[in-house]
Amino acid sequence: MMRLLKFLLFVVFVAALVAGGFGYGRWYSTRTAVAKDNRKPTYYVDPMHTWYKSDKPGIAPDCGMKLVPVYPDGSQGASDAAPADNSVRTAAEQQQLIGVRYETAAWSNPTDSLHAVGRVMADETRMTRVQARTDGWIDTVVADFTGKFIAKGEPLLTYYSPELHASEQEFLLAIKAVAAMQASSMHDSAANSHALVEASRKRLELLRMTPAQIDEVERTEKPLASITLFAPASGFITARNAFPGQKFTPETELYTLADLSQVWVIADVFEADAARVHVGQTARISFPGGGGTLTAKVAYIQPQVDPATRTLKVRFVMPNPGALKPDMYADVELESGGTRRLMVPAEAVLDAGTSKTMFFDSGNGHFEPRTVETGERLGERVEILSGLKAGERYAASGVFLLNSDSQMKAGTK
C-alpha cells in the first residue's frame, strides 16, 4: 500500500514539472517574439537571394517575394502575413524554370482591331429601274449594251404605243375644240374646252412624254408615231431588257441604272464578333484590286445572321473615288474597345471550362488561386469583370504549372 502511494506521488510530481516547463517555454518564447518584433530592422533582404538588400520593406525585383527584415543581431524576421490555406509555394529557382512572370493589375483603355472580308456593291438607294407606262413595241435601241454610262436626259430607245398615239389624238381634238369655241357666245363651253386641253396634256405627261414632245405635237398638229424614251437619272447600265422589235408592257423593266458615285461595302462579321460591332463605328477599308485605303463608319447592321456562313452583314457607305467597282473585294479593319477595363494577359487565366482561375502573389513565393470572371477578349489580353482589383499582383504566365502544384497540394491533404 505504501509503495502504491509513493508511486502516485512521483507521477504527480513529474506531471507538475512538465506542465511548469511547458508554460514557461510558451511565456518565454512569446516574450522573445514580442521583443524581437519591437526591434528596428537594420535592413531587408530577399529571402531567396540574400545578396539583395534594401533599407526599406518592399518586393524583391527578381522573384517577386516580400523582403524579410534583418535585425542588428543578424536574425531574420518572419513574413508580414500568413499565406492563405489554399496557397501554393514555389521557390524562386522553380519560378524561373517554369517561366513565372508578374504583373500588377491596372485600369486601361485598350483598343483592338476586328478584321472582316467585304465586298463592294452598288448603293441600292441610287438604283433606277426604267419602265414605260404603256404597252408598245421598240423601234430602235440607243443604249445597246450593259455597262454603258448614261447621263440623265440621254435617249435610251424609241418605241410605238397605240395607247399613247390615241392620247395624242385626244389632245389635238381638245385643242381644236378650244379654237372652235373662241367665236362662240357659250362662255361656259369655252372654259370646259380649256380644261379638257389641260387634262389631255397632263395625261401625256403621265405617260412619260416630255414637254418638248407635247409641244411638238401641238405645233405640228400631228401625233408622234415614234416616241423617244429618255434616261430619268445618270448611271451605268447594270441590266438591259430592251431590243429592237420587242413588245413590252408597263411591268417590263427595260433598263437598270446604277449611280456608282457612292457605293456600299458589305462586310461579313462572324457571329462570335457581332457584339463588338455597332452603328457609327469607324473602320479602315482597303481594296486589293486598287482604290487605296478609305475610312468609313458603320451605317447599318443587318438584323439576321446568315444561316449558311454564320456571319452578320455590316454595311458601310462611302464616296467612290472612281476606282471602286461592284463585286470588288475589300479588307475591313474595325476599331473596337476604348472603354475603361481591367485587362490581363490571356495566358494569366487558367480556363477549366466551368471556372476560370488566376494566381495572386501572397508574398515569399506563395500564390493564392482565385476564381475570376472574364469578359471580352481583345487580342492577347482578356477583360476581368470580377475577382481582380487594381493594384493586385498576379502571375501573368506559368499558371498551368502553378495549378499543377496547387492540385498536388490539395491531393495530399
C-alpha positions in Angstrom: 0.0 0.0 0.0 2.8 2.4 0.9 4.6 1.6 -2.4 1.5 2.4 -4.4 1.1 5.7 -2.6 4.7 6.7 -3.2 4.4 5.8 -6.9 1.3 8.0 -7.3 3.1 10.9 -5.6 6.0 10.5 -8.0 3.7 10.6 -11.1 2.0 13.8 -9.8 5.4 15.5 -9.2 6.7 14.7 -12.7 3.5 16.0 -14.3 3.8 19.2 -12.4 7.4 19.7 -13.7 6.4 19.1 -17.3 3.4 21.5 -17.1 5.5 24.1 -15.5 8.2 23.8 -18.1 5.8 23.9 -21.0 4.1 27.0 -19.6 7.4 28.7 -19.0 8.5 27.9 -22.5 5.4 29.4 -24.1 5.8 32.5 -21.9 9.4 32.9 -22.7 9.0 32.4 -26.4 6.1 34.9 -26.5 8.2 37.5 -24.7 11.1 36.8 -27.1 8.9 37.2 -30.1 7.4 40.4 -28.9 10.8 41.8 -28.1 12.1 40.7 -31.5 9.1 42.2 -33.3 9.6 45.5 -31.5 13.2 45.8 -32.6 14.0 48.1 -35.5 15.4 46.2 -38.6 18.8 47.1 -39.9 17.9 46.3 -43.5 15.7 44.0 -45.6 16.8 41.1 -47.8 15.4 38.9 -50.5 14.8 35.5 -48.8 15.8 33.6 -51.9 18.7 35.8 -52.9 20.3 37.2 -49.8 22.8 39.3 -51.7 19.9 41.7 -52.5 19.5 44.3 -49.7 17.2 47.3 -49.2 16.8 49.9 -46.5 13.0 49.7 -46.5 10.4 47.0 -46.9 9.0 46.0 -50.3 9.0 43.4 -53.0 12.2 41.8 -54.4 12.5 42.8 -58.1 13.8 39.5 -59.4 11.5 36.9 -57.8 8.6 39.0 -56.5 8.8 37.8 -52.9 8.4 40.2 -50.0 11.6 41.4 -48.4 12.4 39.9 -44.9 13.7 42.2 -42.1 17.2 41.6 -40.7 17.8 42.7 -37.1 21.1 44.0 -35.5 21.9 40.6 -34.1 21.7 39.1 -37.6 18.4 37.3 -37.1 15.7 37.5 -39.7 12.0 38.3 -39.1 9.0 36.3 -40.4 6.8 37.3 -43.3 4.3 40.1 -42.8 1.3 38.0 -43.3 0.5 34.3 -43.3 -0.3 32.7 -46.6 -3.8 31.5 -47.4 -4.7 27.9 -46.7 -5.1 27.1 -50.4 -1.9 28.8 -51.5 1.0 27.1 -53.1 4.6 28.0 -52.5 7.1 27.9 -55.4 10.8 28.6 -54.9 12.4 31.4 -57.0 14.5 28.9 -59.0 11.5 26.9 -59.8 9.6 30.1 -60.8 12.4 30.9 -63.3 12.3 27.4 -64.6 8.6 27.4 -65.4 8.6 31.0 -66.6 6.5 32.8 -64.0 6.2 36.5 -64.8 4.5 39.0 -62.5 2.2 41.9 -63.5 0.2 44.4 -61.4 -3.5 44.9 -62.3 -4.3 48.4 -63.6 -7.1 50.1 -65.4 -6.6 50.7 -69.1 -8.5 51.8 -72.2 -7.5 49.1 -74.7 -8.3 49.2 -78.4 -8.3 46.3 -80.8 -8.9 45.6 -84.4 -11.5 43.3 -85.9 -10.8 42.1 -89.4 -13.5 41.1 -91.9 -13.8 40.4 -95.6 -16.1 42.8 -97.5 -17.5 43.3 -101.0 -18.3 46.4 -103.0 -21.9 46.8 -104.0 -23.9 49.4 -105.8 -25.8 51.7 -103.5 -29.4 50.4 -103.6 -30.8 53.9 -102.9 -29.1 55.1 -106.1 -30.5 52.4 -108.4 -33.0 53.4 -111.1 -35.3 51.0 -112.9 -36.6 52.3 -116.2 -40.1 51.3 -117.4 -42.6 52.6 -119.9 -46.1 53.4 -118.7 -47.9 51.9 -121.7 -47.9 48.8 -123.9 -45.8 49.2 -127.0 -43.1 47.9 -129.4 -39.5 49.0 -129.5 -38.3 50.6 -132.7 -34.6 51.4 -132.2 -32.3 51.0 -129.2 -29.7 53.7 -128.4 -28.4 52.3 -125.0 -27.4 49.0 -126.5 -25.1 47.3 -124.0 -24.7 46.6 -120.3 -22.0 48.6 -118.5 -22.5 51.7 -120.7 -22.7 55.0 -118.8 -25.9 57.0 -119.5 -26.3 60.6 -118.4 -29.7 61.9 -117.2 -31.8 63.1 -120.2 -29.9 61.0 -122.8 -32.1 58.9 -125.2 -32.4 55.2 -124.4 -34.7 53.9 -127.1 -37.7 54.8 -129.4 -41.0 53.0 -129.4 -44.6 53.0 -130.7 -47.5 52.8 -128.4 -51.2 52.6 -129.6 -52.4 53.9 -126.3 -50.1 56.9 -126.4 -51.0 57.5 -130.0 -54.7 57.7 -129.1 -53.9 60.1 -126.2 -52.1 62.4 -128.6 -55.1 62.5 -130.9 -57.4 63.3 -128.0 -55.0 66.2 -127.1 -55.2 67.6 -130.7 -59.1 67.3 -130.7 -59.2 69.2 -127.4 -57.1 72.0 -128.9 -59.4 72.2 -132.0 -62.4 72.4 -129.7 -60.9 75.4 -127.9 -60.3 77.1 -131.2 -63.9 76.5 -132.3 -65.3 77.9 -129.1 -63.4 81.2 -129.3 -66.1 82.7 -131.6 -68.9 81.2 -129.6 -71.1 83.1 -127.2 -71.2 80.0 -124.9 -68.5 81.0 -122.4 -69.1 78.0 -120.2 -68.4 75.6 -123.0 -65.1 77.6 -123.9 -63.9 77.2 -120.3 -64.7 73.5 -120.3 -62.7 73.1 -123.6 -59.6 74.7 -121.9 -60.0 72.3 -119.0 -60.1 69.4 -121.5 -56.9 70.5 -123.1 -55.1 70.7 -119.8 -56.4 67.3 -118.8 -55.2 65.8 -122.1 -51.8 67.4 -121.7 -51.5 66.1 -118.2 -52.3 62.6 -119.4 -49.5 62.7 -121.9 -47.1 63.8 -119.2 -48.1 60.9 -117.0 -47.4 58.6 -119.9 -43.9 60.0 -119.9 -43.9 62.3 -122.9 -41.6 65.2 -122.3 -42.9 68.8 -122.5 -40.8 69.3 -125.7 -42.6 66.3 -127.3 -46.0 67.6 -126.3 -45.2 71.0 -127.7 -44.1 69.4 -131.0 -47.5 67.6 -131.2 -49.3 70.9 -130.6 -47.1 72.7 -133.1 -47.3 70.2 -136.0 -50.9 69.2 -135.2 -49.9 65.6 -135.8 -49.3 62.8 -133.3 -45.8 61.4 -132.9 -45.7 57.8 -134.1 -42.3 57.1 -132.6 -41.6 58.3 -129.0 -38.2 58.6 -127.6 -37.6 57.3 -124.0 -35.0 59.4 -122.1 -32.9 58.3 -119.1 -34.6 59.6 -115.8 -31.2 59.5 -114.0 -27.5 59.1 -114.6 -25.8 55.8 -114.1 -24.2 52.7 -115.5 -26.5 50.1 -117.2 -26.3 47.1 -115.0 -29.3 45.3 -116.6 -30.8 45.6 -120.1 -34.1 44.1 -121.4 -34.6 46.3 -124.5 -34.1 45.0 -128.0 -35.4 46.2 -131.4 -38.9 44.9 -132.3 -39.5 43.7 -128.7 -43.0 44.1 -127.3 -43.2 45.5 -123.7 -45.8 46.2 -121.0 -45.8 48.7 -118.1 -44.3 45.9 -115.9 -41.3 45.3 -118.2 -38.0 46.6 -116.7 -36.2 47.9 -119.8 -33.1 49.1 -118.0 -31.5 49.2 -114.6 -29.2 52.2 -114.0 -26.7 52.3 -111.1 -25.2 55.6 -109.8 -21.7 54.5 -108.6 -20.6 57.9 -107.4 -21.4 56.4 -104.0 -21.1 52.7 -103.1 -21.7 50.3 -100.3 -19.2 47.9 -98.8 -20.9 44.9 -97.2 -18.6 43.1 -94.6 -19.2 39.6 -93.2 -18.6 39.7 -89.5 -18.5 36.3 -87.7 -21.3 35.6 -85.2 -18.9 35.4 -82.3 -17.7 39.0 -83.0 -21.2 40.5 -83.5 -21.2 42.1 -80.1 -18.1 44.1 -81.0 -19.7 46.0 -83.9 -22.1 48.9 -83.6 -23.5 51.6 -85.8 -21.2 54.6 -86.1 -18.1 52.6 -85.5 -15.0 53.6 -87.6 -13.3 51.3 -90.0 -10.4 51.4 -92.4 -11.2 49.7 -95.7 -8.6 48.7 -98.2 -9.1 47.2 -101.6 -6.6 44.6 -103.0 -7.8 45.4 -106.6 -6.9 49.1 -106.2 -8.6 52.1 -104.6 -6.2 52.7 -101.7 -7.4 52.8 -98.1 -10.5 54.7 -97.1 -12.2 55.5 -93.8 -15.9 54.8 -93.3 -18.4 54.3 -90.5 -20.8 51.5 -89.9 -24.1 52.7 -91.4 -26.3 49.7 -90.8 -26.2 46.2 -89.3 -28.5 43.5 -90.8 -30.8 42.1 -88.1 -30.3 38.5 -89.2 -27.3 36.1 -89.2 -26.7 34.3 -92.5 -27.5 30.6 -91.6 -25.1 29.2 -94.1 -21.9 31.2 -93.2 -22.9 32.2 -89.6 -21.9 35.8 -90.4 -23.6 39.2 -89.9 -23.8 41.6 -92.8 -22.4 45.1 -91.9 -22.9 48.0 -94.3 -20.6 50.9 -95.0 -21.4 53.8 -97.2 -18.6 55.7 -98.9 -18.0 58.0 -101.9 -16.4 56.3 -104.8 -13.1 57.9 -105.9 -13.6 56.2 -109.3 -11.6 53.0 -108.9 -14.3 51.0 -106.9 -16.3 48.6 -108.9 -19.2 46.3 -107.8 -18.1 42.9 -106.5 -14.6 44.0 -105.7 -13.1 42.5 -102.5 -12.4 44.7 -99.5 -10.3 44.2 -96.3 -12.3 45.8 -93.5 -10.5 46.6 -90.2 -12.9 47.7 -87.5 -11.6 49.6 -84.4 -13.1 48.2 -81.2 -12.5 48.7 -77.5 -11.6 52.1 -75.9 -13.6 51.7 -72.7 -12.0 51.6 -69.2 -11.3 48.0 -68.2 -9.1 45.7 -66.1 -7.2 43.7 -68.7 -4.7 40.9 -68.1 -2.8 38.6 -70.5 -4.9 35.8 -71.7 -2.3 33.3 -70.5 -2.7 34.6 -66.9 -6.2 33.0 -66.8 -6.5 29.2 -66.5 -9.7 28.3 -68.2 -11.1 25.0 -67.0 -14.4 25.4 -68.8 -16.7 25.7 -65.8 -14.4 28.0 -63.9 -11.5 30.4 -64.6 -8.6 30.8 -62.2 -5.8 33.3 -61.6 -2.9 33.0 -59.2 -2.2 36.0 -57.0 1.1 36.9 -55.3 0.8 36.4 -51.5 4.5 37.1 -50.9 7.6 34.9 -50.2 6.8 32.7 -53.2 3.2 31.9 -52.2 0.5 32.0 -54.8 -3.2 32.1 -54.0 -5.6 30.6 -56.6 -8.7 32.6 -57.0 -11.8 32.3 -59.3 -12.4 35.2 -61.7 -15.0 36.1 -64.2 -13.8 37.2 -67.7 -15.3 39.5 -70.3 -14.3 40.4 -73.8 -11.0 39.3 -75.3 -9.0 41.9 -77.2 -6.1 40.4 -79.0 -3.8 38.7 -76.5 -5.5 40.2 -73.4 -8.8 39.5 -71.7 -11.1 41.6 -69.6 -11.6 40.7 -65.9 -15.1 41.5 -64.7 -14.8 40.2 -61.1 -12.2 38.6 -58.8 -9.5 41.1 -59.5 -8.8 44.6 -58.1 -6.5 47.3 -59.4 -3.1 47.1 -57.7 -3.0 43.4 -57.1 0.0 41.4 -58.2 -0.6 38.2 -60.1 1.2 35.6 -62.1 1.0 36.6 -65.8 2.5 33.4 -67.1 3.3 29.8 -66.0 -0.2 29.4 -64.4 -0.6 25.9 -65.7 2.3 24.5 -63.7 1.3 26.6 -60.7 -2.1 25.0 -60.9 -0.5 21.6 -61.0 1.4 22.3 -57.8 -1.9 23.5 -56.2 -3.7 20.4 -57.2 -0.9 18.2 -55.8 -1.1 20.1 -52.5 -4.8 19.7 -52.3 -4.5 16.0 -53.0 -2.1 15.4 -50.1 -4.5 16.9 -47.6 
